[in-house]
Amino acid sequence: MGAFDDVLAANAAYATTFVDDGRPGQAAAGLAVITCMDSRIDPLAMLGLKKGDAKIIRNAGGRVTEDVLRTMVLATHLLGVKRVLVVEHTECKMASATDEQVHETIQESSGIDTRSLEFHTMDDQLATLARDVQKVRSSPYLPTGIEVGGFLYDVRTGSLREVL
């Protein structure tokens, strides 16, 4: 059995009932969501959205990195995004460890030296969220006046709280 047989079988079943609804690649709700890759987060469901409504950008910690800003430039100028939610969440691993601790853990478990990587951990999650929101707001490549908000999602209750 191959490593991906389960997902290929699931996709084969999905494809049998798939109907192309002709939806364009635009964000129908004019929304982008920058959030963590944590599998407990279902961005569309938590916001009451459906497929095609928003551009979802995910990484460890939901951080606004250079690549996220590059993606936001495309999303705002080419794909209909007018509003941006930067969403952190409770119980985030990136908010409970330092980069050095992550490097040590990986070194101990695998023998791999990852010190050339920056993991963008957060010692103060809300202060980091404020800085990340500001990075989006102040990017010279994004449209002036784009609406950007900072939010905290509770993985235990499903509640989203605006904090910035």
Backbone as ProteinMPNN parsed JSONL, in Angstrom:
{"seq_chain_A": "MGAFDDVLAANAAYATTFVDDGRPGQAAAGLAVITCMDSRIDPLAMLGLKKGDAKIIRNAGGRVTEDVLRTMVLATHLLGVKRVLVVEHTECKMASATDEQVHETIQESSGIDTRSLEFHTMDDQLATLARDVQKVRSSPYLPTGIEVGGFLYDVRTGSLREVL", "coords_chain_A": {"N_chain_A": [[0.856, -1.188, 0.0], [0.554, 2.194, -0.846], [1.846, 5.34, 0.4], [-0.002, 7.361, 0.007], [-2.401, 6.274, -0.709], [-4.857, 6.264, 0.704], [-5.745, 8.969, 0.619], [-5.876, 9.341, -2.123], [-7.874, 7.495, -2.798], [-10.022, 8.627, -1.417], [-10.175, 11.037, -2.819], [-10.883, 10.071, -5.345], [-13.476, 9.166, -4.854], [-14.661, 11.622, -4.179], [-14.361, 13.014, -6.603], [-16.196, 11.708, -8.226], [-18.653, 12.828, -7.693], [-18.24, 15.46, -8.032], [-18.98, 18.692, -9.219], [-18.304, 21.133, -11.481], [-18.836, 24.368, -10.797], [-18.316, 26.602, -12.209], [-17.255, 28.726, -10.915], [-15.339, 31.685, -10.504], [-11.822, 32.516, -9.878], [-11.802, 34.588, -8.099], [-12.145, 36.182, -4.87], [-15.114, 35.864, -3.572], [-16.374, 37.074, -1.362], [-14.683, 39.097, -0.954], [-12.575, 38.747, 0.798], [-9.658, 37.896, 2.672], [-7.998, 35.462, 4.61], [-5.584, 35.11, 6.961], [-4.071, 32.65, 8.639], [-3.262, 30.091, 11.084], [-1.757, 26.873, 10.416], [-2.872, 24.938, 11.952], [-4.739, 22.049, 12.395], [-7.13, 22.052, 13.718], [-8.508, 24.253, 13.028], [-10.995, 25.445, 10.953], [-11.221, 27.471, 8.555], [-13.233, 28.509, 6.701], [-15.678, 27.497, 7.705], [-15.669, 28.556, 10.344], [-16.154, 31.2, 9.877], [-18.539, 31.322, 8.599], [-18.546, 31.034, 5.853], [-18.36, 29.999, 2.362], [-16.99, 27.763, -0.13], [-14.937, 29.521, -2.349], [-15.467, 32.046, -1.374], [-13.372, 33.29, 0.044], [-9.826, 33.976, 0.216], [-7.533, 31.834, 1.539], [-4.81, 31.78, 3.606], [-2.293, 29.98, 4.958], [0.016, 29.15, 7.535], [2.59, 27.993, 9.821], [1.688, 29.177, 12.874], [0.279, 31.275, 11.745], [1.529, 33.534, 10.725], [2.547, 36.746, 9.438], [4.529, 36.761, 6.97], [7.211, 37.476, 4.617], [6.506, 36.007, 2.34], [3.766, 35.693, 2.726], [2.961, 38.375, 2.524], [3.657, 38.804, -0.18], [1.797, 37.095, -1.354], [-0.537, 38.374, -0.546], [-0.374, 40.738, -2.027], [-0.919, 39.802, -4.611], [-3.489, 38.761, -4.12], [-4.972, 41.056, -3.434], [-4.697, 42.789, -5.633], [-5.306, 41.269, -7.882], [-7.257, 39.348, -7.315], [-9.583, 40.138, -6.034], [-9.629, 40.725, -3.249], [-10.521, 42.69, -0.499], [-10.625, 42.958, 2.19], [-8.877, 41.917, 5.136], [-8.332, 39.35, 7.391], [-6.336, 38.661, 10.092], [-5.625, 35.914, 11.837], [-4.948, 34.592, 14.871], [-4.62, 31.857, 17.238], [-5.832, 30.156, 20.202], [-3.842, 28.0, 22.298], [-1.68, 27.638, 20.579], [1.165, 26.149, 19.242], [3.33, 27.63, 18.323], [3.22, 29.799, 19.946], [3.978, 28.911, 22.349], [6.543, 28.121, 22.627], [10.04, 28.792, 22.105], [12.06, 29.798, 19.271], [14.569, 28.62, 19.601], [13.99, 26.474, 21.34], [12.367, 24.935, 19.657], [14.211, 24.301, 17.632], [16.006, 22.743, 19.182], [14.337, 20.596, 19.953], [13.769, 19.407, 17.471], [16.355, 18.725, 16.682], [17.03, 16.88, 18.71], [15.119, 14.866, 18.27], [15.475, 14.09, 15.61], [18.048, 14.5, 14.766], [18.635, 16.457, 12.987], [19.901, 19.582, 12.079], [18.379, 22.56, 12.357], [18.918, 25.227, 12.584], [19.343, 27.185, 10.659], [16.919, 27.994, 9.852], [14.107, 30.151, 10.426], [11.557, 30.018, 12.692], [9.551, 31.699, 13.509], [8.363, 31.91, 16.074], [6.366, 32.992, 18.933], [6.715, 35.122, 21.618], [4.989, 36.784, 22.892], [1.897, 36.597, 22.154], [-0.308, 38.34, 21.49], [0.972, 40.82, 21.118], [2.592, 40.14, 19.001], [0.656, 39.548, 17.103], [-0.381, 42.128, 16.766], [1.845, 43.382, 15.581], [1.994, 41.893, 13.21], [-0.454, 42.511, 11.976], [0.005, 45.22, 11.541], [2.097, 45.036, 9.7], [0.729, 44.219, 7.408], [-1.064, 46.361, 7.065], [0.722, 48.465, 6.582], [2.123, 47.843, 4.301], [3.676, 48.86, 1.341], [2.843, 47.898, -1.049], [0.259, 47.126, -1.075], [-3.219, 47.999, -1.521], [-4.136, 51.318, -0.577], [-5.829, 51.959, 2.418], [-6.939, 49.434, 2.77], [-8.935, 47.168, 4.575], [-7.974, 45.78, 7.583], [-7.874, 43.42, 10.116], [-7.164, 42.123, 13.401], [-7.459, 39.028, 15.001], [-8.475, 36.61, 17.5], [-8.835, 33.216, 17.745], [-10.612, 30.794, 19.502], [-9.786, 27.584, 20.096], [-11.146, 25.763, 21.606], [-13.757, 26.631, 22.037], [-14.675, 27.601, 19.642], [-15.084, 30.251, 19.214], [-14.554, 33.487, 17.855], [-12.653, 36.339, 18.39], [-12.368, 39.783, 18.018], [-9.421, 41.558, 18.275], [-7.833, 43.619, 17.416]], "CA_chain_A": [[0.0, 0.0, 0.0], [1.312, 3.427, -0.95], [1.657, 6.326, 1.468], [-1.093, 8.287, -0.301], [-3.548, 5.526, -1.223], [-6.086, 6.681, 1.383], [-6.221, 10.251, 0.109], [-6.236, 9.152, -3.535], [-9.18, 6.826, -2.811], [-11.006, 9.633, -1.01], [-10.339, 11.973, -3.929], [-11.617, 9.39, -6.418], [-14.892, 9.213, -4.47], [-15.053, 13.033, -4.278], [-14.427, 13.397, -8.017], [-17.37, 11.114, -8.88], [-19.821, 13.698, -7.502], [-17.813, 16.848, -8.198], [-19.589, 19.464, -10.294], [-17.667, 22.438, -11.655], [-19.897, 25.367, -10.815], [-17.879, 27.733, -13.013], [-16.847, 29.809, -10.012], [-14.025, 32.255, -10.858], [-10.825, 32.485, -8.828], [-11.935, 35.773, -7.249], [-12.69, 36.005, -3.522], [-16.475, 36.39, -3.704], [-16.693, 37.932, -0.22], [-13.648, 40.118, -0.876], [-11.925, 38.489, 2.069], [-8.508, 37.001, 2.826], [-7.791, 35.031, 5.987], [-4.243, 34.631, 7.249], [-4.213, 31.913, 9.89], [-2.338, 29.003, 11.357], [-2.006, 25.596, 9.757], [-3.441, 24.019, 12.934], [-5.849, 21.32, 11.777], [-8.378, 22.3, 14.455], [-9.122, 25.468, 12.486], [-11.679, 25.328, 9.667], [-11.461, 28.907, 8.316], [-14.51, 28.833, 6.066], [-16.782, 27.193, 8.625], [-15.684, 29.446, 11.51], [-16.603, 32.525, 9.442], [-19.816, 31.202, 7.902], [-18.289, 31.219, 4.42], [-18.37, 28.794, 1.536], [-15.93, 27.678, -1.132], [-14.915, 30.633, -3.287], [-15.695, 33.329, -0.717], [-12.18, 33.917, 0.62], [-8.49, 33.429, 0.003], [-7.046, 31.33, 2.819], [-3.348, 31.69, 3.613], [-1.978, 29.306, 6.215], [1.376, 28.717, 7.849], [2.768, 27.749, 11.252], [1.5, 30.387, 13.663], [-0.51, 32.304, 11.064], [2.389, 34.711, 10.725], [2.656, 37.559, 8.23], [5.905, 36.69, 6.49], [7.392, 38.076, 3.286], [5.737, 35.247, 1.363], [2.357, 36.044, 2.927], [2.762, 39.698, 1.912], [3.668, 38.598, -1.638], [0.509, 36.496, -1.69], [-1.561, 39.406, -0.359], [-0.294, 41.652, -3.172], [-1.669, 39.151, -5.69], [-4.889, 38.637, -3.725], [-5.655, 42.354, -3.444], [-4.674, 43.435, -6.944], [-5.779, 40.409, -8.961], [-8.241, 38.333, -6.943], [-10.779, 40.706, -5.405], [-9.588, 40.863, -1.785], [-10.675, 44.058, 0.008], [-10.538, 42.886, 3.653], [-7.942, 40.883, 5.573], [-8.369, 38.914, 8.782], [-5.162, 37.945, 10.579], [-6.249, 35.141, 12.915], [-4.156, 33.725, 15.751], [-5.528, 30.985, 17.979], [-5.408, 29.654, 21.499], [-3.106, 26.737, 22.321], [-0.795, 27.551, 19.413], [2.521, 25.695, 19.57], [4.274, 28.702, 18.026], [3.137, 30.774, 21.036], [4.337, 28.262, 23.613], [7.946, 27.705, 22.559], [10.933, 29.716, 21.405], [12.724, 29.19, 18.118], [15.651, 27.76, 20.103], [13.385, 25.234, 21.84], [11.938, 24.151, 18.489], [15.444, 23.763, 17.039], [16.505, 21.685, 20.063], [13.434, 19.448, 19.864], [13.996, 18.748, 16.176], [17.71, 18.15, 16.743], [16.99, 15.707, 19.58], [14.278, 13.793, 17.723], [15.844, 13.648, 14.258], [19.458, 14.731, 14.474], [18.744, 17.472, 11.94], [20.173, 20.935, 12.558], [17.481, 23.48, 11.648], [19.193, 26.595, 13.033], [19.335, 28.141, 9.552], [15.521, 28.36, 9.625], [13.42, 30.939, 11.443], [10.22, 29.446, 12.844], [8.613, 32.786, 13.819], [7.614, 31.679, 17.305], [5.855, 34.228, 19.534], [6.798, 35.174, 23.078], [3.796, 37.521, 23.305], [1.03, 36.358, 20.993], [-1.098, 39.512, 21.099], [1.893, 41.828, 20.581], [3.002, 39.637, 17.686], [-0.505, 39.753, 16.234], [-0.426, 43.562, 16.454], [2.918, 43.658, 14.611], [1.644, 41.285, 11.928], [-1.516, 43.335, 11.386], [0.656, 46.449, 11.076], [2.848, 44.711, 8.476], [-0.217, 44.23, 6.283], [-1.571, 47.737, 6.91], [1.745, 49.407, 6.125], [2.81, 47.396, 3.091], [3.537, 49.826, 0.25], [2.358, 47.208, -2.247], [-1.168, 46.838, -0.932], [-4.045, 49.192, -1.726], [-4.339, 52.222, 0.548], [-7.138, 51.853, 3.057], [-7.456, 48.079, 2.89], [-9.399, 46.858, 5.927], [-7.193, 44.694, 8.179], [-8.185, 43.233, 11.53], [-6.487, 41.055, 14.121], [-8.461, 38.239, 15.709], [-8.027, 35.434, 18.236], [-9.799, 32.121, 17.653], [-10.511, 29.848, 20.606], [-9.944, 26.234, 19.531], [-12.019, 24.97, 22.481], [-15.15, 27.089, 21.987], [-15.041, 27.995, 18.285], [-15.368, 31.685, 19.194], [-13.571, 34.392, 17.256], [-12.718, 37.628, 19.074], [-11.561, 40.838, 17.405], [-8.542, 42.178, 19.274], [-7.223, 44.807, 16.807]], "C_chain_A": [[0.889, 1.235, 0.0], [0.951, 4.411, 0.147], [0.447, 7.224, 1.242], [-2.347, 7.581, -0.825], [-4.859, 5.976, -0.59], [-6.627, 7.998, 0.83], [-6.58, 10.164, -1.379], [-7.591, 8.461, -3.659], [-10.282, 7.817, -2.421], [-11.247, 10.631, -2.128], [-11.114, 11.342, -5.068], [-13.113, 9.403, -6.116], [-15.439, 10.632, -4.607], [-15.274, 13.421, -5.736], [-15.657, 12.824, -8.714], [-18.606, 11.983, -8.742], [-19.483, 15.169, -7.695], [-18.497, 17.475, -9.401], [-18.878, 20.809, -10.341], [-18.769, 23.476, -11.776], [-19.491, 26.63, -11.564], [-17.417, 28.931, -12.206], [-15.488, 30.349, -10.457], [-13.061, 32.174, -9.669], [-10.852, 33.686, -7.902], [-12.449, 35.386, -5.86], [-14.066, 36.661, -3.493], [-16.877, 37.316, -2.561], [-15.641, 39.025, -0.029], [-12.741, 39.963, 0.332], [-10.702, 37.594, 1.91], [-8.373, 36.692, 4.307], [-6.371, 34.492, 6.09], [-4.335, 33.946, 8.6], [-3.221, 30.77, 9.971], [-2.743, 27.735, 10.596], [-2.644, 24.576, 10.694], [-4.701, 23.37, 12.364], [-7.159, 21.436, 12.554], [-9.128, 23.513, 13.923], [-9.706, 25.172, 11.112], [-12.095, 26.746, 9.272], [-12.807, 29.236, 7.694], [-15.666, 28.622, 7.025], [-16.83, 28.191, 9.778], [-16.198, 30.842, 11.157], [-17.928, 32.493, 8.691], [-19.695, 31.411, 6.405], [-18.389, 29.9, 3.678], [-17.224, 28.862, 0.53], [-16.053, 28.85, -2.107], [-15.086, 32.005, -2.648], [-14.413, 34.05, -0.33], [-10.91, 33.224, 0.154], [-7.96, 33.057, 1.38], [-5.544, 31.126, 2.716], [-2.955, 31.139, 4.968], [-0.487, 29.008, 6.321], [1.459, 28.48, 9.354], [2.679, 29.069, 12.004], [0.643, 31.45, 13.015], [0.238, 33.618, 10.964], [2.396, 35.43, 9.379], [4.136, 37.638, 7.869], [6.003, 37.398, 5.142], [6.577, 37.328, 2.238], [4.241, 35.518, 1.501], [2.071, 37.416, 2.322], [2.76, 39.61, 0.394], [2.311, 38.053, -2.1], [-0.617, 37.518, -1.565], [-1.546, 40.434, -1.49], [-1.106, 41.074, -4.334], [-3.161, 39.111, -5.368], [-5.636, 39.967, -3.822], [-5.718, 42.983, -4.831], [-5.285, 42.591, -8.059], [-6.984, 39.543, -8.615], [-9.384, 38.837, -6.063], [-10.762, 40.864, -3.903], [-9.603, 42.34, -1.401], [-10.512, 44.131, 1.523], [-9.617, 41.723, 4.035], [-8.144, 40.606, 7.056], [-7.053, 38.205, 9.07], [-5.641, 37.254, 11.847], [-5.215, 34.255, 13.615], [-5.141, 32.831, 16.499], [-4.945, 30.565, 19.317], [-4.67, 28.33, 21.324], [-2.197, 26.543, 21.112], [0.61, 27.156, 19.857], [3.546, 26.797, 19.336], [4.253, 29.801, 19.085], [3.539, 30.167, 22.372], [5.774, 27.759, 23.626], [8.746, 28.806, 21.881], [11.506, 29.015, 20.184], [13.807, 28.22, 18.591], [15.1, 26.441, 20.632], [12.931, 24.34, 20.685], [13.152, 23.522, 17.816], [15.966, 22.585, 17.862], [15.653, 20.43, 19.964], [13.645, 18.684, 18.566], [15.355, 18.068, 16.152], [17.697, 16.849, 17.548], [16.213, 14.55, 18.958], [14.756, 13.25, 16.383], [17.331, 13.743, 13.948], [19.691, 15.798, 13.424], [18.92, 18.843, 12.581], [19.358, 21.929, 11.729], [17.774, 24.939, 11.969], [19.281, 27.618, 11.903], [17.908, 28.593, 9.21], [15.018, 29.248, 10.758], [11.98, 30.431, 11.514], [9.164, 30.481, 13.221], [7.739, 32.462, 15.034], [7.267, 33.026, 17.942], [5.999, 34.174, 21.038], [5.626, 35.934, 23.673], [2.852, 37.5, 22.107], [0.253, 37.591, 20.56], [-0.222, 40.634, 20.552], [2.363, 41.42, 19.191], [1.876, 39.829, 16.682], [-0.6, 41.222, 15.822], [0.644, 43.926, 15.424], [2.57, 43.094, 13.236], [0.531, 42.058, 11.222], [-0.905, 44.611, 10.81], [1.474, 46.205, 9.806], [1.937, 44.745, 7.26], [-0.674, 45.661, 6.021], [-0.538, 48.678, 6.283], [2.486, 48.962, 4.867], [2.601, 48.402, 1.958], [2.954, 49.209, -1.023], [0.872, 46.883, -2.207], [-1.971, 48.119, -1.094], [-4.195, 50.016, -0.444], [-5.738, 52.018, 1.112], [-7.705, 50.454, 3.146], [-7.819, 47.803, 4.35], [-8.642, 45.634, 6.439], [-7.545, 44.607, 9.65], [-7.412, 42.067, 12.104], [-7.475, 40.35, 15.039], [-7.802, 37.079, 16.453], [-9.153, 34.416, 18.222], [-9.558, 31.157, 18.803], [-10.8, 28.445, 20.075], [-10.857, 25.359, 20.372], [-13.48, 25.38, 22.393], [-15.619, 27.416, 20.577], [-15.297, 29.484, 18.147], [-14.194, 32.468, 18.619], [-13.762, 35.757, 17.916], [-11.824, 38.616, 18.357], [-10.728, 41.501, 18.49], [-7.845, 43.415, 18.727], [-8.102, 45.318, 15.668]], "O_chain_A": [[1.859, 1.312, 0.754], [-0.12, 4.324, 0.748], [-0.079, 7.793, 2.198], [-3.257, 8.236, -1.331], [-5.874, 6.063, -1.28], [-7.829, 8.128, 0.598], [-7.496, 10.849, -1.835], [-8.378, 8.809, -4.54], [-11.349, 7.836, -3.033], [-12.385, 11.034, -2.369], [-11.929, 12.014, -5.7], [-13.927, 9.626, -7.012], [-16.552, 10.825, -5.095], [-16.26, 14.08, -6.065], [-16.12, 13.397, -9.7], [-19.515, 11.901, -9.567], [-20.348, 16.03, -7.538], [-18.584, 16.867, -10.468], [-18.855, 21.539, -9.35], [-19.54, 23.469, -12.735], [-20.225, 27.618, -11.561], [-17.212, 30.017, -12.748], [-14.582, 29.572, -10.756], [-13.467, 31.796, -8.569], [-10.012, 33.795, -7.009], [-13.118, 34.364, -5.709], [-14.168, 37.884, -3.399], [-17.647, 38.252, -2.773], [-15.697, 39.787, 0.936], [-12.199, 40.947, 0.833], [-10.708, 36.653, 1.117], [-8.606, 37.553, 5.155], [-6.001, 33.543, 5.398], [-4.644, 34.591, 9.602], [-2.448, 30.523, 9.045], [-3.894, 27.558, 10.197], [-2.932, 23.456, 10.273], [-5.614, 24.059, 11.908], [-8.194, 20.961, 12.087], [-10.262, 23.77, 14.328], [-9.002, 24.705, 10.217], [-13.195, 27.182, 9.611], [-13.465, 30.176, 8.14], [-16.541, 29.48, 7.144], [-17.914, 28.633, 10.16], [-16.629, 31.585, 12.039], [-18.388, 33.524, 8.2], [-20.62, 31.905, 5.761], [-18.49, 28.831, 4.28], [-16.579, 29.898, 0.372], [-17.134, 29.132, -2.623], [-14.875, 33.023, -3.307], [-14.357, 35.279, -0.366], [-10.917, 32.058, -0.243], [-7.945, 33.89, 2.287], [-5.063, 30.394, 1.852], [-3.241, 31.742, 6.002], [0.174, 28.664, 5.341], [0.498, 28.741, 10.078], [3.493, 29.969, 11.797], [0.304, 32.44, 13.664], [-0.352, 34.689, 11.101], [2.269, 34.808, 8.324], [4.883, 38.465, 8.392], [5.001, 37.861, 4.597], [6.014, 37.951, 1.338], [3.526, 35.566, 0.5], [1.04, 37.599, 1.674], [1.952, 40.269, -0.26], [1.758, 38.498, -3.105], [-1.542, 37.531, -2.377], [-2.599, 40.948, -1.869], [-1.889, 41.786, -4.963], [-3.997, 39.39, -6.227], [-6.793, 40.005, -4.242], [-6.702, 43.644, -5.163], [-5.734, 43.132, -9.07], [-7.666, 39.05, -9.514], [-10.071, 38.044, -5.42], [-11.814, 41.122, -3.318], [-8.81, 43.135, -1.904], [-10.29, 45.205, 2.083], [-9.578, 40.693, 3.362], [-8.127, 41.525, 7.875], [-6.692, 37.256, 8.373], [-6.017, 37.913, 12.816], [-4.686, 33.306, 13.036], [-6.353, 33.023, 16.406], [-3.734, 30.611, 19.533], [-4.852, 27.632, 20.327], [-1.97, 25.415, 20.674], [1.174, 27.776, 20.759], [4.528, 26.892, 20.071], [5.153, 30.64, 19.127], [3.452, 30.824, 23.409], [6.173, 27.045, 24.546], [8.193, 29.645, 21.17], [11.446, 27.791, 20.073], [13.945, 27.126, 18.043], [15.693, 25.39, 20.391], [13.096, 23.122, 20.739], [13.127, 22.341, 17.468], [16.328, 21.549, 17.304], [16.185, 19.321, 19.898], [13.694, 17.454, 18.564], [15.484, 16.951, 15.652], [18.275, 15.845, 17.132], [16.6, 13.39, 19.101], [14.485, 12.098, 16.044], [17.816, 13.143, 12.989], [20.829, 16.023, 13.011], [18.191, 19.216, 13.5], [19.62, 22.114, 10.54], [16.959, 25.808, 11.657], [19.293, 28.818, 12.175], [17.719, 29.475, 8.373], [15.448, 29.113, 11.904], [11.271, 30.418, 10.507], [7.978, 30.152, 13.248], [6.532, 32.705, 15.025], [7.797, 34.065, 17.549], [5.459, 33.271, 21.677], [5.301, 35.745, 24.845], [2.995, 38.287, 21.171], [0.165, 37.863, 19.363], [-0.625, 41.329, 19.62], [2.512, 42.264, 18.307], [2.115, 40.227, 15.542], [-0.868, 41.525, 14.659], [0.378, 44.693, 14.498], [2.821, 43.736, 12.216], [0.574, 42.239, 10.005], [-1.263, 45.031, 9.709], [1.537, 47.071, 8.934], [2.324, 45.242, 6.203], [-0.668, 46.117, 4.878], [-0.899, 49.585, 5.534], [3.398, 49.656, 4.418], [1.463, 48.757, 1.651], [2.613, 49.925, -1.964], [0.301, 46.419, -3.194], [-1.461, 49.208, -0.832], [-4.361, 49.461, 0.642], [-6.71, 51.916, 0.364], [-8.852, 50.289, 3.561], [-7.072, 48.175, 5.256], [-8.662, 44.577, 5.808], [-7.517, 45.615, 10.356], [-7.048, 41.135, 11.387], [-8.232, 40.994, 15.764], [-6.718, 36.626, 16.087], [-10.277, 34.707, 18.63], [-8.422, 30.75, 19.048], [-11.919, 28.151, 19.655], [-11.303, 24.312, 19.903], [-14.361, 24.56, 22.648], [-16.821, 27.503, 20.329], [-15.687, 29.944, 17.074], [-13.027, 32.16, 18.857], [-14.879, 36.269, 17.996], [-10.652, 38.331, 18.109], [-11.262, 41.953, 19.503], [-7.307, 44.199, 19.509], [-7.764, 46.313, 15.026]]}, "name": "protein", "num_of_chains": 1, "seq": "MGAFDDVLAANAAYATTFVDDGRPGQAAAGLAVITCMDSRIDPLAMLGLKKGDAKIIRNAGGRVTEDVLRTMVLATHLLGVKRVLVVEHTECKMASATDEQVHETIQESSGIDTRSLEFHTMDDQLATLARDVQKVRSSPYLPTGIEVGGFLYDVRTGSLREVL"}
